[in-house]
């Protein structure tokens, strides 16, 4: 029996080997999502739609291939349930994205009005 720490080390080494050999694809969110990054509302709208790719289900354990087949079988077996939950999440994400785009447009309009008002009066303050 292997202790949990050793199992984690083995899994990390196996995952690193798989990454080095091209076994994993690039994660879908490979962009800067830090608070300091500018908000791109079009990108948020694209992210609102979640797509599950069963090909990304893999196992790096010793019996990884059979476990991968079991995982993919479970995803297929539970497809109806998962798609109902996913549809609810996508609807929520889409509504939030639309609201953020609306707020962003309104904020830009206010900023433009404030900027135009400052330019007309020759002042930089309110």
C-alpha positions, 0 to 999 in steps of 0.5 A: 500500500502506498501512502497518500503523499507518495501517490500524489508524487507519482501522479504528478510525475506521471502527469508531467511525463504525459504533458511532455509527451503531448498527452494533454491539450492546452487548458481552455482558459489560457489567458490572464484572468487576474483582476488587473487584466482588462475586462473583455466582455466578448470573451466572457460571452464566449466563456459563458457557453460550456462545452464538455469534451469527453476526450479530456477525461484521462487517468494517469494511474497504473490501470489508466486505460480501463479507468479512462474507459469507465470514466467516459462510460459514466459521462455517456451514461449520465449525459442527460443529467449532466446536460440538464445541469450544464444547460442551467449553468450556461443560461445563468452564465449567458444572463450574467454576460449580457448584464455585464455587457450592458453595464460596460456600455453604460459605464463607457457612455458615462465616462465619455460624457464626463470626458466631453464635459471636462473638455468643454469647460476646460477643467480637469476636475468635477 
